[in-house]
């Protein structure tokens, strides 16, 4: 229950998003009531969309998630809250993970001719720039892979979590009804 209370307190409100100067151009569409309801379909969509935006968009993920919640009919607060998996405190960690994932998936080091990149330590400016672009590309690809993995996992976990939570509420309600009637 503590987690639910904390999430509820941190979740963006319709009024807060309406007052935001960056949201004003799309506020009429984003603030539609059906995008703020917690349903079995909109919550997992919001989690997946938020995770996707968190890893693919380096700045302004909340606004991107809120904007793209429109066509996919995702829950806007859940999408916005899910973007916080990447934040200024965790971003260095995710950069390292994305680089490792991208390097693993692409296997660039194994396919290059000559010595592996980590043993080439020449100091010419052109080679350093080439190395930086190569590592940036590997990291960006790693972020794309992480976005797909986390969005998929987030959707599945949120779907099962939603079903578990609703089932538990129903069992409690039925238990209360049976104890009061008996």
N, CA, C and O of each residue as an XYZ file, in Angstrom:
728
protein
N       0.812     -1.201      0.000
C       0.000      0.000      0.000
C       0.855      1.264      0.000
O       0.464      2.283     -0.568
N       2.018      1.194      0.637
C       2.889      2.357      0.674
C       3.320      2.780     -0.717
O       3.390      3.970     -1.026
N       3.612      1.778     -1.564
C       4.056      2.075     -2.928
C       2.937      2.749     -3.708
O       3.183      3.701     -4.449
N       1.718      2.267     -3.549
C       0.581      2.858     -4.254
C       0.375      4.298     -3.806
O       0.118      5.171     -4.634
N       0.483      4.554     -2.519
C       0.341      5.920     -2.007
C       1.447      6.828     -2.528
O       1.187      7.976     -2.889
N       2.682      6.323     -2.571
C       3.800      7.120     -3.072
C       3.600      7.426     -4.557
O       3.803      8.558     -4.995
N       3.199      6.405     -5.332
C       2.978      6.612     -6.757
C       1.845      7.602     -7.001
O       1.933      8.437     -7.901
N       0.794      7.514     -6.215
C      -0.322      8.435     -6.355
C       0.111      9.866     -6.067
O      -0.325     10.796     -6.746
N       0.958     10.045     -5.073
C       1.436     11.392     -4.738
C       2.354     11.951     -5.819
O       2.346     13.158     -6.062
N       3.140     11.104     -6.469
C       4.094     11.557     -7.487
C       3.489     11.667     -8.878
O       4.078     12.292     -9.760
N       2.330     11.071     -9.085
C       1.725     11.040    -10.408
C       1.285     12.440    -10.829
O       0.708     13.179    -10.031
N       1.557     12.805    -12.087
C       1.138     14.135    -12.543
C      -0.378     14.256    -12.563
O      -1.084     13.292    -12.858
N      -0.864     15.431    -12.251
C      -2.304     15.666    -12.236
C      -2.719     16.359    -13.530
O      -1.898     16.953    -14.228
N      -4.000     16.269    -13.829
C      -4.513     16.946    -15.024
C      -4.326     18.450    -14.896
O      -3.982     19.125    -15.867
N      -4.552     18.969    -13.702
C      -4.433     20.409    -13.495
C      -2.982     20.869    -13.671
O      -2.719     21.920    -14.257
N      -2.052     20.070    -13.157
C      -0.635     20.413    -13.295
C      -0.198     20.410    -14.749
O       0.563     21.279    -15.173
N      -0.675     19.438    -15.512
C      -0.312     19.393    -16.929
C      -1.003     20.503    -17.707
O      -0.462     21.006    -18.691
N      -2.191     20.883    -17.271
C      -2.907     21.962    -17.945
C      -2.188     23.304    -17.756
O      -2.201     24.150    -18.651
N      -1.562     23.493    -16.585
C      -0.836     24.734    -16.302
C       0.547     24.787    -16.957
O       1.136     25.863    -17.066
N       1.066     23.647    -17.390
C       2.398     23.595    -17.975
C       2.416     24.307    -19.317
O       1.583     24.029    -20.179
N       3.362     25.224    -19.501
C       3.398     26.029    -20.724
C       3.743     25.205    -21.964
O       3.350     25.568    -23.072
N       4.461     24.117    -21.795
C       4.811     23.274    -22.941
C       3.647     22.390    -23.380
O       3.589     21.959    -24.532
N       2.738     22.126    -22.479
C       1.601     21.258    -22.780
C       0.399     22.031    -23.328
O      -0.530     21.419    -23.855
N       0.400     23.336    -23.217
C      -0.768     24.117    -23.630
C      -1.221     23.850    -25.067
O      -2.424     23.741    -25.305
N      -0.301     23.742    -26.032
C      -0.784     23.508    -27.408
C      -1.564     22.208    -27.587
O      -2.451     22.137    -28.438
N      -1.249     21.188    -26.807
C      -1.946     19.904    -26.959
C      -2.792     19.557    -25.740
O      -3.311     18.445    -25.636
N      -2.927     20.496    -24.829
C      -3.625     20.220    -23.568
C      -5.059     19.757    -23.785
O      -5.535     18.878    -23.066
N      -5.751     20.328    -24.756
C      -7.136     19.944    -24.997
C      -7.279     18.470    -25.336
O      -8.242     17.820    -24.929
N      -6.324     17.951    -26.077
C      -6.381     16.541    -26.472
C      -5.843     15.619    -25.393
O      -6.426     14.569    -25.121
N      -4.733     16.005    -24.777
C      -4.095     15.143    -23.776
C      -4.928     15.057    -22.507
O      -4.870     14.052    -21.799
N      -5.687     16.079    -22.213
C      -6.437     16.105    -20.961
C      -7.839     15.522    -21.088
O      -8.658     15.687    -20.184
N      -8.128     14.843    -22.196
C      -9.427     14.171    -22.326
C      -9.547     13.116    -21.231
O      -8.576     12.438    -20.895
N     -10.739     12.990    -20.687
C     -10.930     12.134    -19.509
C     -10.628     10.665    -19.768
O     -10.177      9.971    -18.857
N     -10.862     10.164    -20.987
C     -10.600      8.740    -21.232
C      -9.114      8.401    -21.178
O      -8.753      7.240    -20.981
N      -8.254      9.390    -21.349
C      -6.822      9.144    -21.257
C      -6.315      9.170    -19.812
O      -5.141      8.896    -19.562
N      -7.184      9.495    -18.877
C      -6.802      9.573    -17.472
C      -7.469      8.487    -16.632
O      -7.274      8.435    -15.417
N      -8.250      7.627    -17.267
C      -8.890      6.520    -16.553
C      -7.925      5.353    -16.437
O      -7.118      5.100    -17.331
N      -8.022      4.659    -15.335
C      -7.180      3.490    -15.099
C      -7.978      2.247    -15.488
O      -8.835      1.786    -14.735
N      -7.685      1.716    -16.668
C      -8.372      0.523    -17.152
C      -7.344     -0.565    -17.437
O      -6.140     -0.310    -17.447
N      -7.831     -1.767    -17.667
C      -6.927     -2.902    -17.880
C      -6.155     -2.781    -19.182
O      -5.121     -3.429    -19.341
N      -6.625     -1.976    -20.107
C      -5.907     -1.786    -21.360
C      -5.036     -0.538    -21.341
O      -3.927     -0.553    -21.874
N      -5.517      0.531    -20.742
C      -4.780      1.796    -20.813
C      -3.548      1.818    -19.910
O      -2.558      2.469    -20.244
N      -3.587      1.128    -18.784
C      -2.445      1.132    -17.863
C      -1.233      0.405    -18.463
O      -0.142      0.976    -18.462
N      -1.372     -0.824    -18.974
C      -0.203     -1.456    -19.598
C       0.323     -0.684    -20.806
O       1.531     -0.637    -21.040
N      -0.581     -0.085    -21.569
C      -0.141      0.750    -22.697
C       0.656      1.945    -22.200
O       1.664      2.316    -22.801
N       0.215      2.539    -21.118
C       0.930      3.677    -20.549
C       2.311      3.294    -20.055
O       3.274      4.034    -20.255
N       2.412      2.133    -19.407
C       3.715      1.666    -18.929
C       4.651      1.442    -20.111
O       5.796      1.893    -20.092
N       4.170      0.747    -21.138
C       5.006      0.466    -22.304
C       5.421      1.751    -23.011
O       6.579      1.895    -23.404
N       4.504      2.667    -23.173
C       4.807      3.928    -23.840
C       5.803      4.757    -23.034
O       6.721      5.351    -23.600
N       5.624      4.796    -21.729
C       6.551      5.532    -20.875
C       7.953      4.952    -20.919
O       8.934      5.694    -20.971
N       8.054      3.623    -20.897
C       9.375      2.975    -20.981
C      10.029      3.246    -22.332
O      11.231      3.500    -22.405
N       9.243      3.191    -23.386
C       9.768      3.452    -24.718
C      10.308      4.881    -24.814
O      11.410      5.105    -25.315
N       9.529      5.833    -24.334
C       9.961      7.230    -24.370
C      11.157      7.470    -23.458
O      12.035      8.270    -23.782
N      11.197      6.788    -22.332
C      12.291      6.990    -21.378
C      13.643      6.632    -21.984
O      14.633      7.324    -21.746
N      13.688      5.555    -22.765
C      14.962      5.115    -23.313
C      15.281      5.724    -24.678
O      16.453      5.829    -25.041
N      14.264      6.127    -25.439
C      14.529      6.643    -26.777
C      14.702      8.154    -26.827
O      15.403      8.666    -27.699
N      14.078      8.868    -25.912
C      14.109     10.324    -25.931
C      14.969     10.806    -24.763
O      14.616     10.569    -23.608
N      16.099     11.483    -25.040
C      16.971     11.879    -23.929
C      16.430     13.034    -23.075
O      16.737     13.107    -21.886
N      15.634     13.931    -23.656
C      15.119     15.084    -22.924
C      13.635     15.252    -23.253
O      13.244     15.115    -24.412
N      12.823     15.542    -22.272
C      11.404     15.800    -22.493
C      10.574     14.548    -22.673
O       9.588     14.551    -23.410
N      10.969     13.475    -22.003
C      10.258     12.208    -22.169
C       8.795     12.301    -21.737
O       7.928     11.696    -22.368
N       8.515     13.036    -20.690
C       7.149     13.122    -20.172
C       6.220     13.714    -21.229
O       5.112     13.220    -21.434
N       6.671     14.765    -21.893
C       5.834     15.414    -22.895
C       5.640     14.521    -24.116
O       4.553     14.479    -24.691
N       6.679     13.817    -24.507
C       6.570     12.887    -25.633
C       5.622     11.748    -25.283
O       4.781     11.369    -26.098
N       5.753     11.203    -24.083
C       4.864     10.119    -23.657
C       3.414     10.601    -23.599
O       2.506      9.886    -24.025
N       3.193     11.799    -23.079
C       1.830     12.343    -23.005
C       1.265     12.576    -24.404
O       0.088     12.313    -24.649
N       2.091     13.061    -25.312
C       1.634     13.327    -26.675
C       1.285     12.027    -27.406
O       0.259     11.950    -28.082
N       2.133     11.015    -27.270
C       1.888      9.755    -27.964
C       0.864      8.868    -27.254
O       0.480      7.822    -27.777
N       0.427      9.276    -26.083
C      -0.649      8.541    -25.414
C      -1.968      8.712    -26.165
O      -2.863      7.874    -26.051
N      -2.088      9.780    -26.919
C      -3.317     10.036    -27.676
C      -3.636      8.928    -28.674
O      -4.686      8.296    -28.559
N      -2.762      8.671    -29.655
C      -3.143      7.680    -30.668
C      -3.233      6.246    -30.153
O      -3.987      5.443    -30.703
N      -2.479      5.911    -29.110
C      -2.523      4.532    -28.615
C      -3.487      4.358    -27.448
O      -3.619      3.258    -26.910
N      -4.160      5.434    -27.056
C      -5.139      5.426    -25.959
C      -4.536      4.860    -24.671
O      -5.123      3.999    -24.015
N      -3.368      5.359    -24.335
C      -2.679      4.944    -23.120
C      -3.025      5.902    -21.986
O      -3.434      7.038    -22.225
N      -2.861      5.442    -20.773
C      -3.095      6.260    -19.597
C      -1.964      7.278    -19.474
O      -0.801      6.898    -19.344
N      -2.293      8.557    -19.514
C      -1.293      9.629    -19.519
C      -0.473      9.663    -18.229
O       0.753      9.732    -18.311
N      -1.090      9.617    -17.031
C      -0.259      9.671    -15.824
C       0.695      8.485    -15.698
O       1.833      8.646    -15.257
N       0.240      7.309    -16.080
C       1.105      6.129    -15.995
C       2.249      6.248    -16.998
O       3.391      5.915    -16.681
N       1.948      6.719    -18.201
C       2.996      6.914    -19.207
C       4.025      7.929    -18.722
O       5.228      7.726    -18.884
N       3.554      9.015    -18.131
C       4.468     10.045    -17.629
C       5.298      9.517    -16.464
O       6.498      9.782    -16.389
N       4.681      8.786    -15.569
C       5.399      8.254    -14.409
C       6.423      7.196    -14.812
O       7.491      7.104    -14.207
N       6.106      6.406    -15.821
C       7.020      5.347    -16.259
C       8.305      5.898    -16.861
O       9.314      5.195    -16.910
N       8.283      7.134    -17.314
C       9.501      7.709    -17.904
C      10.583      7.956    -16.860
O      11.745      8.158    -17.209
N      10.218      7.940    -15.601
C      11.198      8.228    -14.552
C      12.182      7.098    -14.297
O      13.027      7.210    -13.409
N      12.091      6.007    -15.060
C      13.098      4.950    -14.938
C      14.459      5.503    -15.353
O      15.492      5.087    -14.828
N      14.452      6.442    -16.297
C      15.687      7.156    -16.634
C      15.539      8.574    -16.105
O      14.635      9.305    -16.508
N      16.409      8.945    -15.224
C      16.407     10.282    -14.653
C      17.857     10.719    -14.486
O      18.758      9.910    -14.710
N      18.115     11.951    -14.105
C      19.507     12.402    -14.004
C      20.394     11.560    -13.082
O      21.609     11.509    -13.271
N      19.800     10.909    -12.101
C      20.604     10.096    -11.184
C      20.920      8.714    -11.764
O      21.992      8.167    -11.507
N      20.000      8.154    -12.537
C      20.210      6.812    -13.085
C      20.760      6.819    -14.497
O      21.170      5.771    -14.996
N      20.783      7.968    -15.158
C      21.193      8.007    -16.564
C      22.623      7.524    -16.810
O      22.840      6.806    -17.786
N      23.605      7.874    -15.984
C      24.949      7.323    -16.221
C      24.970      5.792    -16.194
O      25.661      5.165    -16.998
N      24.230      5.203    -15.290
C      24.111      3.751    -15.222
C      23.521      3.213    -16.527
O      24.034      2.240    -17.079
N      22.446      3.839    -17.026
C      21.799      3.368    -18.246
C      22.692      3.565    -19.470
O      22.617      2.778    -20.414
N      23.528      4.593    -19.472
C      24.456      4.782    -20.594
C      25.433      3.616    -20.664
O      25.687      3.082    -21.743
N      25.977      3.222    -19.531
C      26.917      2.092    -19.503
C      26.209      0.811    -19.934
O      26.742      0.042    -20.734
N      25.010      0.585    -19.403
C      24.253     -0.621    -19.766
C      23.915     -0.610    -21.258
O      24.055     -1.632    -21.930
N      23.476      0.529    -21.775
C      23.128      0.619    -23.196
C      24.346      0.368    -24.073
O      24.240     -0.279    -25.114
N      25.507      0.878    -23.657
C      26.725      0.639    -24.421
C      27.082     -0.840    -24.438
O      27.452     -1.383    -25.479
N      26.973     -1.477    -23.306
C      27.293     -2.918    -23.227
C      26.292     -3.740    -24.033
O      26.677     -4.674    -24.737
N      25.012     -3.398    -23.932
C      23.989     -4.124    -24.688
C      24.194     -3.924    -26.183
O      24.148     -4.881    -26.956
N      24.421     -2.679    -26.589
C      24.653     -2.399    -28.003
C      25.885     -3.102    -28.531
O      25.871     -3.640    -29.638
N      26.949     -3.103    -27.747
C      28.177     -3.787    -28.143
C      27.947     -5.291    -28.245
O      28.441     -5.933    -29.172
N      27.209     -5.849    -27.309
C      26.923     -7.277    -27.326
C      26.082     -7.658    -28.547
O      26.371     -8.645    -29.223
N      25.047     -6.872    -28.823
C      24.146     -7.192    -29.924
C      24.836     -6.993    -31.275
O      24.707     -7.826    -32.172
N      25.547     -5.920    -31.410
C      26.173     -5.631    -32.698
C      27.457     -6.413    -32.940
O      27.816     -6.686    -34.085
N      28.138     -6.767    -31.876
C      29.412     -7.479    -31.986
C      30.358     -6.779    -32.957
O      31.021     -7.431    -33.762
N      30.419     -5.451    -32.879
C      31.275     -4.675    -33.773
C      32.738     -5.028    -33.560
O      33.499     -5.140    -34.521
N      33.119     -5.198    -32.345
C      34.516     -5.472    -32.030
C      34.992     -6.769    -32.687
O      36.129     -6.850    -33.152
N      34.146     -7.757    -32.724
C      34.525     -9.053    -33.290
C      34.562     -9.022    -34.809
O      35.260     -9.833    -35.418
N      33.832     -8.109    -35.437
C      33.752     -8.076    -36.891
C      34.772     -7.147    -37.538
O      34.931     -7.177    -38.758
N      35.465     -6.326    -36.761
C      36.408     -5.379    -37.345
C      37.708     -6.076    -37.725
O      38.092     -7.084    -37.131
N      38.361     -5.527    -38.709
C      39.640     -6.059    -39.163
C      40.746     -5.508    -38.262
O      40.735     -4.323    -37.931
N      41.657     -6.315    -37.881
C      42.786     -5.856    -37.074
C      42.534     -6.073    -35.600
O      41.793     -6.968    -35.192
N      43.173     -5.227    -34.816
C      43.071     -5.341    -33.369
C      41.703     -4.848    -32.884
O      41.101     -3.978    -33.512
N      41.217     -5.398    -31.781
C      39.962     -4.882    -31.215
C      40.094     -3.413    -30.832
O      41.194     -2.931    -30.563
N      38.974     -2.711    -30.808
C      38.985     -1.274    -30.537
C      39.564     -0.928    -29.180
O      40.210      0.109    -29.030
N      39.345     -1.772    -28.197
C      39.815     -1.416    -26.862
C      41.336     -1.505    -26.735
O      41.890     -1.012    -25.753
N      42.019     -2.113    -27.690
C      43.486     -2.149    -27.625
C      44.121     -1.097    -28.519
O      45.329     -0.877    -28.432
N      43.347     -0.442    -29.375
C      43.895      0.616    -30.226
C      43.899      1.915    -29.432
O      42.838      2.482    -29.169
N      45.046      2.379    -29.060
C      45.137      3.600    -28.261
C      46.049      4.605    -28.952
O      47.011      5.093    -28.358
N      45.746      4.906    -30.192
C      46.524      5.913    -30.911
C      45.945      7.277    -30.580
O      44.770      7.400    -30.231
N      46.768      8.280    -30.691
C      46.334      9.594    -30.249
C      45.993     10.546    -31.385
O      45.870     11.748    -31.150
N      45.837     10.057    -32.593
C      45.465     10.981    -33.658
C      44.013     11.391    -33.491
O      43.152     10.592    -33.123
N      43.774     12.647    -33.771
C      42.446     13.216    -33.541
C      41.366     12.508    -34.370
O      40.269     12.260    -33.869
N      41.664     12.187    -35.609
C      40.679     11.530    -36.467
C      40.263     10.174    -35.930
O      39.088      9.815    -36.009
N      41.191      9.423    -35.393
C      40.863      8.115    -34.840
C      40.035      8.242    -33.564
O      39.136      7.436    -33.326
N      40.331      9.244    -32.746
C      39.533      9.455    -31.542
C      38.104      9.862    -31.888
O      37.149      9.398    -31.265
N      37.965     10.733    -32.889
C      36.617     11.143    -33.310
C      35.860      9.948    -33.865
O      34.677      9.767    -33.578
N      36.540      9.134    -34.659
C      35.927      7.922    -35.195
C      35.494      6.988    -34.058
O      34.403      6.420    -34.104
N      36.332      6.833    -33.056
C      36.013      5.982    -31.914
C      34.798      6.520    -31.162
O      33.926      5.748    -30.764
N      34.734      7.842    -30.964
C      33.611      8.453    -30.246
C      32.309      8.225    -31.007
O      31.294      7.862    -30.412
N      32.338      8.441    -32.338
C      31.132      8.206    -33.124
C      30.719      6.743    -33.097
O      29.530      6.431    -33.035
N      31.684      5.858    -33.144
C      31.394      4.438    -33.097
C      30.742      4.070    -31.764
O      29.730      3.369    -31.741
N      31.316      4.539    -30.658
C      30.749      4.244    -29.337
C      29.379      4.893    -29.153
O      28.498      4.311    -28.519
N      29.196      6.092    -29.701
C      27.899      6.755    -29.608
C      26.837      5.961    -30.351
O      25.715      5.806    -29.869
N      27.196      5.461    -31.525
C      26.253      4.648    -32.296
C      25.906      3.359    -31.581
O      24.748      2.942    -31.559
N      26.913      2.730    -30.996
C      26.684      1.490    -30.247
C      25.768      1.761    -29.062
O      24.854      0.984    -28.787
N      26.012      2.860    -28.363
C      25.188      3.212    -27.202
C      23.763      3.548    -27.625
O      22.810      3.123    -26.971
N      23.605      4.300    -28.704
C      22.256      4.631    -29.194
C      21.503      3.368    -29.591
O      20.313      3.236    -29.304
N      22.188      2.443    -30.246
C      21.548      1.181    -30.594
C      21.176      0.405    -29.335
O      20.112     -0.211    -29.276
N      22.039      0.433    -28.342
C      21.743     -0.219    -27.066
C      20.517      0.377    -26.394
O      19.712     -0.351    -25.814
N      20.368      1.702    -26.468
C      19.174      2.339    -25.912
C      17.921      1.887    -26.655
O      16.878      1.683    -26.034
N      18.008      1.727    -27.974
C      16.854      1.244    -28.741
C      16.487     -0.181    -28.323
O      15.309     -0.507    -28.177
N      17.496     -1.021    -28.134
C      17.238     -2.394    -27.691
C      16.617     -2.391    -26.295
O      15.652     -3.113    -26.041
N      17.171     -1.574    -25.387
C      16.614     -1.481    -24.034
C      15.176     -0.967    -24.061
O      14.334     -1.429    -23.291
N      14.894     -0.013    -24.947
C      13.534      0.526    -25.050
C      12.553     -0.561    -25.442
O      11.466     -0.657    -24.872
N      12.929     -1.375    -26.408
C      12.035     -2.450    -26.852
C      11.849     -3.492    -25.749
O      10.731     -3.939    -25.492
N      12.940     -3.870    -25.107
C      12.866     -4.890    -24.051
C      12.034     -4.388    -22.869
O      11.128     -5.081    -22.407
N      12.341     -3.179    -22.380
C      11.628     -2.667    -21.209
C      10.169     -2.360    -21.514
O       9.311     -2.566    -20.656
N       9.864     -1.869    -22.720
C       8.466     -1.605    -23.076
C       7.679     -2.912    -23.115
O       6.551     -2.978    -22.628
N       8.273     -3.944    -23.692
C       7.596     -5.245    -23.761
C       7.401     -5.845    -22.380
O       6.309     -6.298    -22.036
N       8.466     -5.846    -21.593
C       8.359     -6.382    -20.230
C       7.396     -5.560    -19.378
O       6.613     -6.114    -18.606
N       7.456     -4.246    -19.521
C       6.558     -3.371    -18.769
C       5.108     -3.637    -19.097
O       4.257     -3.647    -18.208
N       4.821     -3.852    -20.366
C       3.444     -4.155    -20.775
C       2.964     -5.460    -20.155
O       1.866     -5.530    -19.604
N       3.798     -6.492    -20.249
C       3.408     -7.814    -19.727
C       3.255     -7.765    -18.204
O       2.270     -8.267    -17.663
N       4.219     -7.165    -17.516
C       4.164     -7.093    -16.052
C       2.959     -6.258    -15.603
O       2.265     -6.633    -14.658
N       2.709     -5.138    -16.270
C       1.560     -4.301    -15.899
C       0.242     -5.031    -16.156
O      -0.699     -4.904    -15.372
N       0.169     -5.791    -17.246
C      -1.060     -6.555    -17.529
C      -1.325     -7.592    -16.447
O      -2.436     -7.692    -15.927
N      -0.290     -8.365    -16.113
C      -0.467     -9.378    -15.070
C      -0.677     -8.730    -13.705
O      -1.486     -9.208    -12.909
N       0.039     -7.655    -13.433
C      -0.148     -6.938    -12.166
C      -1.550     -6.390    -12.031
O      -2.145     -6.445    -10.955
N      -2.088     -5.853    -13.137
C      -3.446     -5.333    -13.124
C      -4.428     -6.460    -12.835
O      -5.315     -6.295    -11.997
N      -4.294     -7.589    -13.499
C      -5.207     -8.721    -13.289
C      -5.119     -9.229    -11.850
O      -6.140     -9.551    -11.243
N      -3.913     -9.302    -11.306
C      -3.724     -9.756     -9.925
C      -4.393     -8.788     -8.952
O      -5.088     -9.212     -8.029
N      -4.182     -7.494     -9.160
C      -4.728     -6.474     -8.264
C      -6.252     -6.488     -8.284
O      -6.886     -6.434     -7.230
N      -6.843     -6.561     -9.471
C      -8.301     -6.580     -9.588
C      -8.863     -7.878     -9.000
O      -9.887     -7.851     -8.318
N      -8.208     -9.005     -9.257
C      -8.651    -10.273     -8.688
C      -8.610    -10.257     -7.174
O      -9.502    -10.785     -6.510
N      -7.574     -9.652     -6.638
C      -7.459     -9.546     -5.178
C      -8.552     -8.663     -4.592
O      -9.113     -8.982     -3.544
N      -8.855     -7.559     -5.260
C      -9.940     -6.693     -4.802
C     -11.276     -7.421     -4.827
O     -12.082     -7.277     -3.908
N     -11.510     -8.196     -5.871
C     -12.771     -8.944     -5.979
C     -12.880    -10.005     -4.894
O     -13.942    -10.180     -4.296
N     -11.786    -10.710     -4.639
C     -11.808    -11.735     -3.579
C     -12.099    -11.101     -2.222
O     -12.883    -11.639     -1.440
N     -11.476     -9.968     -1.940
C     -11.736     -9.276     -0.673
C     -13.189     -8.840     -0.579
O     -13.821     -8.971      0.469
N     -13.713     -8.319     -1.684
C     -15.101     -7.867     -1.695
C     -16.051     -9.040     -1.476
O     -17.015     -8.925     -0.719
N     -15.785    -10.157     -2.128
C     -16.626    -11.338     -1.953
C     -16.513    -11.894     -0.541
O     -17.498    -12.367      0.026
N     -15.302    -11.837      0.029
C     -15.092    -12.301      1.392
C     -15.878    -11.431      2.367
O     -16.491    -11.951      3.299
N     -15.870    -10.117      2.168
C     -16.623     -9.213      3.032
C     -18.125     -9.447      2.912
O     -18.850     -9.424      3.907
N     -18.579     -9.671      1.690
C     -20.005     -9.937      1.482
C     -20.429    -11.239      2.152
O     -21.508    -11.317      2.741
N     -19.584    -12.255      2.063
C     -19.939    -13.551      2.659
C     -19.896    -13.489      4.186
O     -20.694    -14.168      4.831
N     -19.002    -12.708      4.791
C     -18.953    -12.609      6.250
C     -20.102    -11.747      6.791
O     -20.588    -11.983      7.897
N     -20.531    -10.754      6.013
C     -21.635     -9.910      6.463
C     -22.991    -10.581      6.280
O     -23.913    -10.325      7.054
N     -23.126    -11.425      5.281
C     -24.427    -12.061      5.049
C     -24.606    -13.334      5.890
O     -25.728    -13.790      6.109
N     -23.488    -13.894      6.354
C     -23.572    -15.160      7.087
C     -23.610    -14.982      8.534
O     -23.680    -15.962      9.275
